[in-house]
Amino acid sequence: MTPPKAHVRIGTRGSPLALWQARWVATALQQHHAGLHTEIVVIKTAGDRNRHDPLPQIGGKGLFVKDIEEALLRGQIEVAVHSMKDMPTDLPEGLHVGAVPPRGEVRDAFVGKDGRRLTQFDGPCRIGTGSLRRQAQLLAFSDALQVCDLRGNVDTRLRKLRQGAVDGVVLAAAGLSRLGLESEITEMLPIDMMLPAAGQGALALETVAGHWVDDLLAPLNDPPTASAVDAERTVLRHLGGGCSVPIAVLGQCQDEHLRVQALVSSPDGSRALRREIIGPLDQAVPLGERLAAQLRADGADDILEAL
């Protein structure tokens, strides 16, 4: 039973993008529930404390969510707001994703020095990214590209670009849009060249399963986005993917059908498998399982085991 005037504490990281996302959730909840009080609780995660080492070396995706999940389990917050692509595929016992709001832009964007596109650089071009998925697809696109490990929030990466540390950066377009930085984008990278990460552009509203706050979150849930993300995360789960594995996957709703594309690659982009599957929208998890099985049959295990 929801308290008549509930006070909902929303846990988030402290980066500008994370705060934007948490405030969006707070506003959406207040729009759907008159008189609801919300509070943003900033929690510093292990990924925020270590901003220098490559993610695969220090633990991958869970670094950005574990501390917030522990606050959920301790009852210090009622809702955790995450970027879906930061979420491990297996959640701690007792927690679940209570709602998945409508998705933003799924594509990656390139921000180039002096406004130059990827194909407009003369000679080697240094591209900054902390993602092996992006690295693999960039190297497959052109052997003239040199990928440099680059971590930090959006502002930090753009600042390093302006300072000349790299010639370009690849960032999620959704994050740039949410921060009002669309003008920084040099070009949107097409899906056939840069397949996104599982969950890219989507938010995960995580709660304790069965908590009264789930009823408050229900109006924020977007079933087509949730189905697409379910398929993507199923592929990732069955391939054993995380930050240390170059796997890309995207689900797209088309009427009552779901199209799911997936890519498994070596970090240098020299070996890659790509497949897609189409099926009923309400069969997201089975579709993800079948697509992962097809990639395994094609030899994905050989690529993954070589990492």
N, C-alpha and C positions, 0 to 999 in steps of 0.2 A: 504494500500500500504506500503510495507516494505521499509524503508529508504535504499538508496544504500549502505551505510556503517553504519549499525546499531550498536549501543552500547547497549549491553544487560547486565543489572545488575541482578545478581543471588543472591537471599536471602537464607540464611541458618543459622542453629545453628552453634555454634563454636566448637563442639566436634570433635575429630579427624575423627570419622566415617562420621559425617555430612559434614565436609570439604572435605573428599575424594569423597563423592557423588556429591557435588557441582562442584568440579574440574573435575570429570568425565563428567558431563553434559556440562561444559564449553568446554572441549576438543572435545566432540562429536559434539557440535554446530560448532566449528571452522573447524572441518573436513568436515562438510557438506556445510559450507558457507565460501568461501574464503574471507579474508579481514574482517571478523566479529570480533569486539572487545567485550570482555567479562570482567566483573568485579565481584568479589565475595564480597558480603556484608554480614558481620556477624551480626546477630541479637540475642540478649540474650532473651530467652523466660521465661515465668513464671516457667516452669518445670525446667529450668536451675538454676533459682534463688533459688528455694527450692529443695535441693537435699536430704533432710532428711526424710520428711514425706511420708508415703505410698501414691502412686498415687490416689487410690480410695478416699482417705480422702481429697485431695486437688483439685480435679476437673478432674482427668483422662486425656484422650488422648489430648484434646484440649490445654492443658498446653504447649505442644511442638510446636504448630502451630499458635495459635491465634495472637501472636505478629508479626509473619512473614506475616500472612494474612493481618493484619492492614497496614503493610508497602506496600503490593501490592495495597490495596485500596487507599492509599495515593499517589500512583505513585512514591514511593521511589525505587522500584525494578520492573522489568518486569516479572521475573520468581521466584517462590519459589520452592525449592527442599526439599521434605520431604521423610522420610521413610513412605511408604504407610500404614504400620500398625499403625502409629501414627495419621492418619487422622480420624477425626470424620466422621460419615456417612453423616451428613448434613453439606454442605458448606455454608459460608456466601453468601448472595444475591450478584450477580454480579461476583462471582468467579467460576471457574470450573477446572477440571483436564485436562490440554491441551494435555498431552502425558504421556504414561506409557511405559518406556523403557523395553527391555528384562529383565526377572526376573533372579535373582541369585538363590542360593540354598534356598529351602523353609524350610528345616528341622532345628530343634534345635540341639545343640551340648552340650555334657557334658564335663566339664573340672574338673577332679578329683585330689585331693591331692595326690602327689607322683605317678601320672599317673594311679590311680586306677579307675576301672569302677564302675558303680552304684551297681553292684552285688558283688563287691569284698571287701566291707567294713564289718568288724566284729563289730556287735553291731550297735547302733544308728549312723546315718550319717546326718550331718547338711548340707542342700542344700540351697544356697542363690539364691533368685529370687524375683523380685518385681511384678511378674505376677501371678494373681489368676488363670489364665488358666494353667500355668505351675504347680502351686501349686496343683491344683485339680488332674491333671494327675499323678504327682509324688506320691501323697498320695494314689491314686488308684493303682499304680504300686507296692508299698511296704509300709506296716505300720511301717517299721523300719526307714523310712526317717523322718527327722524333717526339716520342711521348715522354713527358716529365711528370713525376709524381707531384701532385699538388692537392693539398688538403686545406680545410678551413671553410668558413661560411661563404655565402655568395659575395659579400662585400670584400672579404679577404682575398678571394680569388681574382676579383676584378681589379683590386688594388695592385696585386702582383703583376697582372697583365700591364697595367699602366706604368709600373716601375720597370718594365722590360725583362722581368724574370722569364717570361714566355712570350710567344708570338700570338698565341690564341688560347682560349679555354672553351671547354664543352661543358655546358650546364643544362639542367632540366629547365625547359622553357616555362613550365608551370611556376617554378620558384621565382624566376625573373618577373613573370607577369604579376604574381601576388605581391611582390615588393615594388611594383610600379616601375620596373626597369626594362620594359619592352624595347625602349629606344636603344638599349645597349646591344641588342641582338643584330648581328651581321647577317646571319642566314639561319633558317630553320633546316635541320638535317632531316632528309626524307627517311621514312620508315625502312625502305629497302636498302638504305645505306647504313643507318644507325637504329637498329631495333632497340626499344627501350628496356629498362629494367622492370621486373615484375612489380606491379603496384605503382609505377611511376605516375605522378599526377594525382594520385588518390590519397585520401586521409584514412587513418584507422582510429576509430574511437574505441579504446579498450576499457573494459570494466571487469569487475568481479561478476562472474556468471550468476544470474538470478537476482542481482541487486536491483532495488527499486528504480535506480537511475536509468535502467534499460528502457523503461516505459517512456521516460522523458526524451530519450534519444531516438525513439522509433520514427518520428516525423523527419529526421535528418537522413535516414537511410535511403539510398537510391538502389533499388534491386538490380537494374542492368549493370551498374558499376560493380556492385557486390558480386554478381555472377562472373563478370570478366576477371575480377581480381581473384576470385576463388579458383578459376581455371589456371591463371598464371602461377599462383602460389602452389597449386597442386603439381604443376610441371616442375617447379623449383624443388619442391619437397622430394619428389620421386627421383630427381637427378642428383640430389644431395648438394644443391647449389647454395652459395652465399657470396660474400664479398671476395673470397679467395678463388672463385671459379667464374670464368667468362661465359655466363649464361644470360641470354636475353629472351624475353617472352612478352607477348602482347595479346590480350583478348579484346575483340571489337564486336559490339552488338550490332547486328543487321536484321531489323525487324524482329522475328522470333528466333533468330539463329545467332550463334556465337562462332566467330572465326578466331582461332588461336594460332599464332605464329610463334615459333621458338627457334633459337640459335644456340648451338654449343660450339665453342671455338677454343683453340689454343691461344695463349696470351699474345703470341706474335702474329696471330691472324692467318698463319700459313695452313692450318687445318680447321675446317669449319663444316658443320652440318646444319642444315636449315630445313624445317618442315612446317606444315600447317595442317589444321584440321577444322572442319566445319560441322556443327551439329546443333541440336536444340538448345535454346537458352537455359532451360531448366536442367540441363545435364552437364553443368560446368565442371564438376569434379571428375566424373567419368571421362569427359573429353580431355581434361588435363592428364589423367592417368594414361589414356591411350596414346596421346602425343608423346609423353615421356617414354613409353614403351617402344614406340616407333623409332625415336631417336636412339634409344639403347640398341635396338636391332640394327640400326645403321652404323653403329660403332661409337656412340657417344662415350661409352665406358672407357674405351681405349684412349680417347682424348683426355677425359677427366682423370684417369689413373696416371697419366704421364705428367700431371701438374706437380 
